[in-house]
Amino acid sequence: MDEISELLRKLTPESGSERRPYLDRSPPPGLPSRSQRLQGAQAEPCERCGGAGFVLDDLPLGHPDYGTPVPCRCKLEERSQRRRSRYLGVNEHDALARFTFESFDPELAWLPPNERARLGRFLDAAIAFAEEPSGWLLLTGGYGCGKTHLAAAVANQRLDVGRPATFAVAPDLLDHLRMTFGPNSEASYDELFDEVRSTELLILDDLGAHSATPWAQEKLFQILNHRYNSQLPTLLTTNQRIEYLDPRLRSRLQDVTLVDRIHITAPDFRAGANARQGGLSTLSHHASQTFETFEEWRRNTTPEGLSSLRDALNQAKAYAENPLGWFVLTGDNGAGKTHLAAAISLAQSAVGQHEVLFAVVSDLLDYLRATFSSQSADSYERRFDELKRVPLLVLDDLGSESATPWAKARLRQLLMSRFDDALKPTVITTSIKAKDLEPWLETRIRDTSRCRVVEIKAGSFQVSADQSGPGPSLLKQEEPDPNVWRE
């Protein structure tokens, strides 16, 4: 025993050099930084154990553990890294190394100025979180808007300064947990589960993309609930609506005392400028139509008309501050309905409270019809579901569309869905008189508990009130050949 103890003493640092507790998992001196590892640099021998991997505690003679070698913290860190790399896929950090804050460009020329400014603020918020992770950061938005890029950049930044960060895609994480039940698994379920839920910084990408089995829901809840109760730094990304996540997770994600939410409204970066040109929303075409540029006075307008303009502006501002239920703007063509609808949308986009989709009704129907093409990459069900769920939907010029039975059925299905969800914000503009609307729509518009109707009685900006008439009611047009949409 004495010979073994003497041999181990020769492998340990000189007496008097102080060894930090072996449970300290901070990266030991001598280990290369992440950037060095990516470049193939070799680690220098640990100055604590000289590369032996074990040390002896400085214990008094007669202590039960006297002369018992214990793992050096460099060995513990190596085991931990190997375990995470093997079962969590943390080595995917290297595959995501290109995603840095420097490579995230919010100043894309094809983005509108307001979206470039918003992306700049989102980038600053992610950098602040990476510098000092505290609480939870939730990144939401559509496909390809930059959520994963910012999440990976946070992980890369933490690794570069020598701090641990566990990055995992939600479905992959659940697969790794399932694999621990296999006969060839080298790690136990308990070991891996505890590693994930207790890691210093957990970054979970694509929450909600997993198969929503009871087991998967339960495991994710247990992991995130532990981190919620312990207030451990956590970053989550999802393209799902918060209200459609597991109710137990939703209640925690809505805790504003712990969770900061960033909603990214940028289009798919991977599609480039074509994403904006081919997208459904036309809000960027109305960038100048704000509340400030709305004209409350116009020539050849009666006092009643001027009063209705002021009232419409004030009610639109009030709705923009707290959009709940439906807001319907009616009036003649050119009265200013689209201007106010766009102003509501721009106000909401500026504060980032709601994701906004601004679409002309006829364009929206074409957007849905396009899914029947053999060249469409999207399914009808997916696009329609997005329209039902979008937090703020603005439908401009209802009644100008070709009112085929198919079109009327789709509009009814969409609007009924949003109406049944009493607080689902929806803005509608129409030149159709109430008596000419479909009975089911007229009934719902007149429900004052869920809908606010504002009529603009002023004439067009270009012509006097007596020259402007109601918009054509195309709801009664003849149906075109339905086969044209399936060619």
Buried (B, 14 or more C-beta within 10 A) or exposed (E): EEEEEEEBEEBBBEEEEEBEEBEEEEBBEEBBBBEEBEEEEEBEEBEBBBBBBBBBBEEEEEEEEEBEBBBBBBBBBBEBBEBBBBBBBBEBBBEBBEBBBEEBEBEBEBBBEBBBBBBEEBBEBBBEBBEEBEBBBBBBBBEBBBBBBBBBBBBBBBBBEEBBBBBBBBBBBBBBBBBBEEEEBEBEBEEBBEBBBBBBBBBBBBBBBBEEEEEBBEBBBEBBBBBBEEEBBBBBBBBEBBEEBBEBBEEBBEEEEBBBBBBBBBBBBEBEEEBBEEBBBBBBEBEEBBBEEBEBEBEBBEEEBBBBBEBBBEBBBEBBEEBEBBBBBBBBBBBBBBBBBBBBBBBBBEEBBBBBBBBBBBBBBBBBBBBEEEEEEEEBEEBBEBBBBBBBBBBBBBBBBBBBEBBBEBBEEBBBBBBEBEEBBBBBBBBBBBEBBBEEBBEBBEEEEBBBBBBBBBBBEEBEBEEBEBBEBBBEEEEEEEEEBEE
